[in-house]
């Protein structure tokens, strides 16, 4: 291993670049494999119908594929460059109308609703909405009411969802997710990415996304999802 190069020179934007590689000792082989076994999940595809189950020493999680997101929120009209009118979400009632519509992901997107229980003092269940591209990168959708890691900010006072058995908690949280009204809390969409993705005609029919959907989202660190629901 000592013969491996420790730096590289390459030509890129604006000229020459140098990349250096640093080596860090992380412990004996057996100790490293023991730690790896504790954190990398074991994934089961046939324990529960329609879900992925992942277990490790740190977390137990289940992921369920979903085919639509209900958008019960406020929309307003917006005129496209070609003169067509589209209804886009603004998430608040000022100068907007309340609509209740369903948004379906494009063919290159898989949507997963994930419930996870981390080993720790609180033992509370946490819930996530994750979009996965065909290249298996995971993305944060330009939706409000989501934290930066995709965790869902659910309404208060739902103790059974937060502390109940994970499989039943997932179903209850998913129902809450699909029936609650969206608002501006934790709104993070840049350059009106939400208005480019979630678009409907005046009759409530879903319109095509403006642009490539991964460009409208933020990549979620895949390392964070190696133990969530067994998503690779």
C-alpha positions as CSV (number, residue, x, y, z in Angstrom):
1,X,0.0,0.0,0.0
2,X,3.0,2.3,0.5
3,X,3.5,2.5,-3.3
4,X,0.2,4.2,-3.9
5,X,0.5,7.9,-5.1
6,X,-0.4,10.5,-2.5
7,X,-1.0,13.4,-4.9
8,X,-2.3,13.9,-8.4
9,X,-2.0,16.8,-10.9
10,X,-4.8,17.4,-13.4
11,X,-6.1,20.0,-15.8
12,X,-9.5,21.5,-15.1
13,X,-11.3,24.8,-15.1
14,X,-8.9,27.8,-15.1
15,X,-5.7,25.6,-15.4
16,X,-3.8,23.0,-13.4
17,X,-5.0,21.5,-10.1
18,X,-3.4,19.3,-7.4
19,X,-5.2,16.8,-5.4
20,X,-3.6,15.3,-2.3
21,X,-4.6,12.1,-0.5
22,X,-4.2,11.8,3.3
23,X,-4.1,8.5,5.1
24,X,-5.6,8.1,8.6
25,X,-5.1,5.0,10.8
26,X,-8.5,3.8,12.0
27,X,-7.5,0.8,14.1
28,X,-6.8,-2.9,13.8
29,X,-8.7,-4.9,11.2
30,X,-10.8,-6.9,13.6
31,X,-11.9,-3.8,15.6
32,X,-12.8,-2.0,12.4
33,X,-14.9,-4.9,11.2
34,X,-16.7,-5.1,14.5
35,X,-17.6,-1.4,14.3
36,X,-18.7,-1.8,10.7
37,X,-21.0,-4.7,11.6
38,X,-22.7,-2.6,14.3
39,X,-23.4,0.3,12.0
40,X,-24.1,-1.2,8.6
41,X,-27.7,-2.4,8.5
42,X,-29.0,-5.9,7.7
43,X,-31.8,-5.4,5.1
44,X,-34.8,-7.6,4.9
45,X,-37.3,-7.5,2.0
46,X,-39.8,-10.1,3.1
47,X,-40.5,-9.5,6.7
48,X,-43.4,-7.1,6.1
49,X,-45.4,-6.9,2.9
50,X,-44.5,-3.9,0.7
51,X,-41.8,-2.5,2.9
52,X,-38.0,-2.7,3.4
53,X,-36.7,-3.3,6.9
54,X,-33.2,-2.4,8.0
55,X,-31.7,-3.1,11.4
56,X,-28.4,-2.3,13.0
57,X,-27.2,-1.7,16.5
58,X,-27.9,2.1,16.1
59,X,-31.3,2.1,14.4
60,X,-34.3,0.1,13.2
61,X,-36.1,1.5,10.2
62,X,-38.7,0.6,7.6
63,X,-39.3,2.2,4.2
64,X,-42.5,2.1,2.2
65,X,-42.7,3.2,-1.4
66,X,-45.5,5.7,-2.1
67,X,-46.9,6.7,-5.4
68,X,-48.2,10.2,-4.7
69,X,-48.1,13.2,-2.3
70,X,-51.3,15.0,-1.3
71,X,-50.8,18.7,-1.5
72,X,-53.6,20.3,0.6
73,X,-52.3,23.9,0.6
74,X,-52.6,27.3,-1.1
75,X,-52.0,27.9,-4.8
76,X,-52.0,30.9,-7.1
77,X,-51.9,31.3,-10.9
78,X,-48.7,31.9,-12.7
79,X,-48.3,32.6,-16.4
80,X,-45.7,30.5,-18.3
81,X,-43.4,32.0,-20.9
82,X,-45.7,30.5,-23.6
83,X,-48.7,32.3,-22.1
84,X,-50.3,29.2,-20.4
85,X,-51.6,29.5,-16.8
86,X,-50.4,27.1,-14.2
87,X,-51.3,26.9,-10.5
88,X,-48.3,26.8,-8.3
89,X,-48.0,26.3,-4.5
90,X,-47.3,29.3,-2.2
91,X,-48.1,27.5,1.0
92,X,-49.9,30.5,2.7
93,X,-53.4,32.1,2.2
94,X,-52.3,35.6,1.2
95,X,-53.6,36.2,-2.4
96,X,-54.0,32.5,-2.9
97,X,-56.8,29.9,-3.1
98,X,-56.9,26.6,-1.1
99,X,-56.6,23.5,-3.3
100,X,-56.4,19.8,-2.4
101,X,-54.6,17.9,-5.2
102,X,-52.4,14.9,-5.6
103,X,-48.9,15.0,-7.1
104,X,-47.4,11.9,-8.7
105,X,-43.6,11.6,-9.2
106,X,-42.1,11.2,-12.6
107,X,-40.8,7.8,-13.8
108,X,-37.2,8.5,-12.8
109,X,-38.2,9.2,-9.2
110,X,-38.9,6.7,-6.4
111,X,-40.6,8.1,-3.3
112,X,-40.2,6.5,0.1
113,X,-41.8,7.2,3.4
114,X,-39.4,6.0,6.2
115,X,-40.0,5.4,9.9
116,X,-36.9,5.1,12.0
117,X,-36.2,4.5,15.7
118,X,-32.7,5.3,16.9
119,X,-31.2,3.8,20.0
120,X,-30.8,6.5,22.6
121,X,-32.4,8.2,25.5
122,X,-35.6,9.3,23.8
123,X,-36.4,6.2,21.7
124,X,-38.8,8.4,19.6
125,X,-39.8,7.4,16.1
126,X,-38.8,9.8,13.4
127,X,-40.3,9.9,9.9
128,X,-38.7,10.9,6.6
129,X,-39.8,11.5,3.0
130,X,-37.0,10.6,0.5
131,X,-36.9,10.9,-3.3
132,X,-34.5,8.5,-5.0
133,X,-33.3,9.0,-8.6
134,X,-32.5,6.1,-11.0
135,X,-28.8,6.6,-10.2
136,X,-29.7,5.8,-6.6
137,X,-28.8,9.2,-5.2
138,X,-31.3,10.4,-2.6
139,X,-32.8,13.9,-2.7
140,X,-34.6,16.4,-0.5
141,X,-37.8,17.5,-2.3
142,X,-38.5,21.3,-2.4
143,X,-41.3,21.0,0.1
144,X,-41.8,22.9,3.3
145,X,-42.3,21.1,6.6
146,X,-39.2,19.1,6.0
147,X,-35.8,19.3,7.8
148,X,-32.6,19.3,5.8
149,X,-32.2,15.6,6.2
150,X,-35.7,14.8,4.9
151,X,-37.2,14.4,8.4
152,X,-40.9,15.4,8.4
153,X,-42.1,18.0,10.8
154,X,-45.4,16.4,11.9
155,X,-48.1,18.2,13.9
156,X,-47.8,18.1,17.7
157,X,-49.8,15.9,20.0
158,X,-49.4,12.6,18.1
159,X,-47.9,10.4,20.8
160,X,-48.8,7.1,19.3
161,X,-46.8,8.0,16.2
162,X,-43.8,9.0,18.1
163,X,-43.6,6.2,20.6
164,X,-45.7,3.3,19.2
165,X,-44.5,0.1,17.4
166,X,-42.7,1.1,14.3
167,X,-44.9,-0.6,11.7
168,X,-48.1,0.8,13.0
169,X,-46.5,4.2,13.7
170,X,-45.4,4.4,10.0
171,X,-49.0,3.9,8.8
172,X,-50.3,6.5,11.2
173,X,-47.6,9.0,10.3
174,X,-48.2,8.4,6.6
175,X,-51.9,9.1,7.0
176,X,-51.1,12.2,9.0
177,X,-48.6,13.3,6.3
178,X,-51.1,12.8,3.5
179,X,-54.0,14.6,5.3
180,X,-52.4,17.5,7.1
181,X,-52.3,20.9,5.5
182,X,-49.0,22.2,4.3
183,X,-47.7,25.6,5.4
184,X,-44.5,27.8,5.2
185,X,-42.7,26.2,8.1
186,X,-39.1,25.1,7.2
187,X,-39.6,26.3,3.6
188,X,-36.2,25.9,1.9
189,X,-36.9,25.8,-1.9
190,X,-34.4,27.9,-3.8
191,X,-35.3,29.9,-6.9
192,X,-38.9,28.8,-6.7
193,X,-38.0,25.2,-7.2
194,X,-41.3,24.2,-5.6
195,X,-43.2,26.2,-8.2
196,X,-41.3,24.5,-11.0
197,X,-42.0,21.0,-9.7
198,X,-45.5,21.1,-8.3
199,X,-47.6,22.5,-11.0
200,X,-51.3,22.1,-12.0
201,X,-53.6,23.4,-14.7
202,X,-56.8,25.4,-13.7
203,X,-58.7,22.1,-13.6
204,X,-56.3,20.5,-11.1
205,X,-54.5,18.3,-13.7
206,X,-50.8,17.8,-12.9
207,X,-48.4,19.6,-15.4
208,X,-44.9,18.5,-16.4
209,X,-42.0,19.6,-14.2
210,X,-40.1,22.6,-15.5
211,X,-36.6,21.2,-16.0
212,X,-34.8,18.2,-14.6
213,X,-36.3,17.3,-11.1
214,X,-32.9,16.5,-9.5
215,X,-31.8,20.0,-10.4
216,X,-34.7,21.4,-8.3
217,X,-33.8,19.3,-5.2
218,X,-30.9,19.1,-2.8
219,X,-28.8,15.9,-2.6
220,X,-29.1,14.3,0.8
221,X,-25.9,12.7,2.0
222,X,-26.2,9.1,1.1
223,X,-24.2,8.0,4.1
224,X,-27.1,9.1,6.2
225,X,-29.4,6.7,4.5
226,X,-27.3,3.6,4.5
227,X,-29.3,2.7,7.7
228,X,-32.6,4.3,6.9
229,X,-35.1,1.8,5.5
230,X,-32.4,-0.2,3.7
231,X,-32.2,2.3,0.9
232,X,-28.8,1.8,-0.9
